[in-house]
Amino acid sequence: MPNDSSTRLPVIKIADNEEIATNDALAIEEPLEIRLEHGDVNQRQVQNISVTMRTPGNDSELALGFLFTEGIIRKSEDVNTVEHCFIACAENKENVIKVSLKSSIEPHLHNTERNFYTTSSCGVCGKASINSIKTVSTYNNSNVENQVNADVLYQFPIILQQHQKVFADTGGLHASALFNSQGELLLVREDVGRHNALDKLIGAAFNKNLLPLDQYILLLSGRISFELVQKAAMAGISIIAAVGAPSCLAVQLAEEFNITLVGFLRDHRFNIYTQPRRILLSKYEDSY
């Protein structure tokens, strides 16, 4: 059934050289412009920070998550309001959102220079990329001993699939989910962009004052890119698991930040790329 995150459009389906005219559910993709209002009461200024292609829904979480993972804002208490701004367009959609900071808060706008690295993955110098994250990250996982049993981990993709409502209709969305070590699903967010899904999730945790997320496990529905590990590191996440594969720079960044990285989690199998001590295997449990 269509909702704010999906729509139905005409399609011709072909099977065994037979064609059927019908309607198909597709994920909606629209631009969202994120604006930031800050400054003294008598000298407020509004800056356009970013435009991202996203699936509508949880826009305030997306904006807050993006600003936090980019190191521009630090605490939920710094935020005054988050609201959509209507702009003139054919369908009169709410595709501009403004985050207003308290007058006493100065945003860390110099951190927007770090955005260069979010689009480059393994094509950039790994050391320069990782150092750029270290300059703005608040949390350190060096002494975090969050652990999860492999038998619990095996269930995560099954549980996530049961909660991917829009993906079930469209097959076109990524998801990020937050679990505790007992296997309970705490948060899940979907989006056409994998980085947006994670920003929405972190934005929701930011609103609930759950940060740092060092005692939880992040599950990603696809592959693990550098930018996803970057965002997870900013939120203090200590364990990342994914259905897909990691990139080489994602592994390097996870190692630098003492994050346990698990890939190819499906069909009772997975690979551990970094910090294996946090994954408890039944027959080796005593040795970790």
N, C-alpha and C positions, 0 to 999 in steps of 0.2 A: 504494500500500500504506500502511495506517495506521501512524503512528509516534507518538512523544511530542508532536509538534507538530500532528498532524491526527487526525481520527477519521472514521468513516463512519456516516451517519445515513440513515434511509429518506426517500425523496423521490419525488414523482410528476412525471415529465418529460412535457411536452406538445410534440408536433411534428406539424404538419398535422392538428390536432384529434384526434390519437391519443395516448392516455395509456399510459405505461409505469411500473410500480412497480419501483423499483430502490433502490440505495444510492448516496450521493454523498459524496465526500471533502470535509470542511470543516476549516478552520483552527481550532485550539483557542484559546479566549480565556479566561483566568483571571486573577484579581487576584494581584499580588505585593506584599507589604508589605516595605519596606526599613527595617531597623533599624540603628542605629549604636551601637556600644559604645565608650566612651572614658573617660578619667580615670585617676587614680593607681591603683596596684595595690589599695590599701585603700578606694578610693572610686570604683569602677567604676559607670558609669550607662549605661542603655540607653534610647535615644530612638527613637520611631517617626518616620521622616523623610518617607516618602511611600508611597502605594499607587498602583500603576499597573496597568492592564489590559494583559496581555502574552500572547504565545504561549510556553508553557513551553519551556525549552531555553536554555542559556548564561545562566542566571540570575545567576551570580556576575559575569559580564562586564557584564550589565545593571546590577547594583547598583553596581559600581565605576565604570562609565561614567557613570551618573547622578550619583553623588557627585562625580566629577571635573568633569563639565561644569557642575554647579551650583556649583563653586568651593568645595566643602566639604572635599575632600581634594586634595592636590597631587602626591604621589609614591607609587609602588608600595611604596617602602620604609617608608612610614608605616603600611601595613596588616599586621596580625598574622595574622588568619584571616578567611575568608569561608565561612559554612556555613548550610545550611537549618535551620530550626527547625520541628519537627512541631507542628501545632495540631489541635485537635479539630474535625473536619468529617466530613461524611457519607462522603466518598471518601478521607479521610486523605491529602490531597495536600500536597506541600511548597510551601506558598504564602507562607511567611515566610522571609526570608533576613536574616542578621545579619552586618554587616561590623564586625569588631573591630579597633580601632586600637591601636598600641603605646602603652604608658602615658605615654610622653614626648610624644605628639602631641596637640595641641589642635585639634579640627576648627573650620573657619570656619563655624559655624552661622549667623552673622548674614547669610551669603550666601543663606540660604533665603528671605529677603525678596524676592529677585529673581524668585522663582517666579511672581509676579503677571504678569510680562511674557510668560511662556512660553505663556499661554493666550489672548493678546489680539491677536496679529499686528497688522494695519494699523489696528486700532481704538484703539490707544493712541498717545500722543505719541511720535513716532519718536526725537526727541532724548533724551527721558528714558529710553527703552528702551535705546538704544545706550550712553548714559553708564553705565547700570547694569551692562552687560557689561564696559565698559572698567575698571571698578573692581576686577574679579576676574580678568580674563584675564591669563595669564602671558606669552603670546607676542605677537610683533609681526612682521607680514609685510612691513613697509616695504621691506626690502632683499632679500627672497627672490626669486630669479630662476628658480625652478622653471618649466620649460617642457615642453609636449607638442605633438607634431605632430598636425595635424587628421586625417591618415590613420590615426593610432593611435587617436585619440579616437573615430572612427567605429565602431571595432570593439568598444568597451566594452559597449554594450547587448547585443550578440550574445553576447559572452562571459558577461556576467552572467546572461542568460536560460538559458544552458546549465548554470549552477550553482545556479539557484533550484529546489531539489529539491521543497520543500513547495508553492511556488507552482504548479509544474507539475501537482500533484495537485489543488490546491484553488482556484487563481486568487484567493486571498484574502489574500496577504501582501505587505508592502512589503520592500524589500531595500536595504541599503547595502553598497557594495563599495569596497575600497581597491586601487588600481593604482599601479604605478610608471610612469615616463615612457616606458618601452619597451613598455608594454601588458601587462605580466605582472600577473595577478590575485593579490594577496597575502592578502586576507581578504574574506569575505562573510558577512553575517548577515541573517537574515530575522525578521520579527515582524509581528503584526497591526497594531501601531502603528509609524508611520514614525519617530517619535522614539525608540522602544525599539530599533528595528533599528540606528539610529545609535549609541545608547548602548552596545549590545552590541559593535558594531564598535570604538568608542573604548575600551571596557573591555578588549577583547582586545589592542589596541595598548598600553594602559596596562600590562597584565600582561607584555607582551613588551618593555617599556622602549623602545618605538619613538617615543614622544613627544619633541619636537613632530613632527607629520606634515607639515612644510612641503615635503618633497621628494616627496610622493605626490599622487595625484588621487583625490578622493572622487566616487563615482558613486551617485546616488540614483535609485530605480526610478520615482518619481512626481514630484509637484510640489515646489518649493523654498519652504518656509515660513520665517518669521523664526526660529522656534525651532531649525530645522535648521542655519541659518547660525550662529546663536548657539553651538550645540554644536560645530560645526566650528571656529569661531573660538577657542573654549576649547582645542581640541586642536592649534591652530597650523596647520590645513589652509590651503593657499594656492590650490588650484584645486578648485572644486566644479562637477561636471557633473550634469545631471539630464535624464531623459526628458521631464519635464513643465515647467510654467511656474513662474517665481518670483512671489512677491508683491512689492508695491512696497516694503514695509519690509525684505524679504529683500535686495533690491537695494541699498537704502540702507545696511544693516548691512555687506554685503559691501564696498561702496565705502569705508566708514569703516575697515574692517580690512584693506584692500589685498588682498582675496580676489578672484580671477578667478572670475566666475560665468557658467556656460554653461547655457542652457535649451533645451528642445525638441530634444535630441540623439537623432535617429532618421532613418533613411532618408538617410544621408549629408548631413544638414543640421543646423544648430544656430544659436542666437543667442548672441552674447557681450554681456553686460550691463555688466560691469565689468572693468577691468584687462586689456585685450586683449593686452598685450605677451607674456603667457605662452602664447598659442596661436599656433603656427607654421603658417602657410598656405604651401603650396609656392610659389605664384607671387608672394607678398609676403614671403617668409621673410626676405629681406635687409633689409627696411624696419622690422622689429620690433626 
